[in-house]
Amino acid sequence: MASFRKNGFDSTIEKALDFAYMPIFGEKEMRFYTLLAYGLMFWGTALQVDIAGKFTTLLNAKRVQSGGKNINAAPKQECGPGG
């Protein structure tokens, strides 16, 4: 209050408060923005650490270890002229 008495009214404060209390910054909207931000951060982190490639490699290794097929291996011809 002392600052207001000393310096008087400043329209910058009015503009800042008008901006902060706009309807797009309501509680529901902020929750949506936060959820969107978390989703984008998760996606960016997954791309940065190549989580899809690591997961595929892990699944492929487990499949080969258990005697299954390797997804990335070339298929063998069992019939026909090559087999």
Buried (B, 14 or more C-beta within 10 A) or exposed (E): EEEEEEEEEEEEEEEEEEEEEEEEEEEEEEEEEEEEEEEEEEEEEEEEEEEEEEEEEEEBEEEBEEEEEEEEEEEEEEEEEEE
